[in-house]
C-alpha cells in the first residue's frame, strides 16, 4: 500500500500553519476536525486521511498535483515490480 505521507511530517504541517499565521484551532475548524486531531497530525501521532489532506492543501493554497504525479509514478514502479516477481 502506498503511503503518500512518507515525506510530509508534522513539522511541515506546523510550518504551513505558522506561515499563514493561523492557530491550530483555526486550521482545525477550517478542516472540520477537532483541535486535538489537528495537533495529533502536527505531532506525528496520527495522519490525515486523503480527503482531509486534499482539503488541507487547498486551505494552504498548495498545488498538490505534483504529489499526485509522485503517486502515479510510484504506482507504475509498483506494477513493474509485481510483474518482475511473477
N, C-alpha and C positions, 0 to 999 in steps of 0.2 A: 504494500500500500504506500502511495506517495504522500509524504507529509510536506505541504507547501510552507510550513512554518519553520523548517530547519534553519533558515538563515535569518529569521525575524525573531528578535529577542524582546523581552520586556523592556529592556533599556531603549530599544528602538521605539517602542510604543510611547515610552515616557518622553523621549526627545521630541517626537511628533507633537505630543500634547503640550509640552512646555513651549515649543516653538510657536504654537498658536495662543499661548498664554491662557490656557484653559485648566480648570481644576478637574480632578478625577470625577467629581460629581457631575460637572457639565458634560464631560465626554460620555460618561455612563448614561446620562439622561438622553443624550442625542442618539445613543445606540440601543436604547430601551433595555438596558441591563442595570443591575444594581451597582452601586459604588464598589462594593466588596468584590463582585465578579470582575469588574474592570481592573481593580487593584491586583487581583489574582493574576490577571494577564500580565500586568506590568512587573509583577514579582516572579514571573515564570513558574507559577504554581499550576495554572491551567492555561489553555489556549482558546482563542475564539473559534467558533465554528466558521466554516467557509462563508456562509451568508453574513455573519457578523463581521468577518474580515473585509468583505466587499464593502459593507456599509462604512466600516472604519476607514478604509482607503478613500471612499467618496467624501466622507466627513473631513478628512485631512487634505482633500484635493490631490490625491496621489494617483498617478496613472498606473493602474495595475495590469495593463496589457502586457508589459514585459514579464510580469510574474506568470501570466498565463502562457506566454511563449516558452518560458522555462519549463512549465508543466508539460506542454506539448512535446518539448524536446526530451524530457525525462521519460514520457510515455513511449516515445519512439525507441529510446535506449532500452527500456524495459522489455518492449516487444521483441527487439533484436536479440536480447539476452535469452528470452524464453525460447525463441526459435533455435538458438545455438545449443540449448540444453536438451532439445527433443531428439 
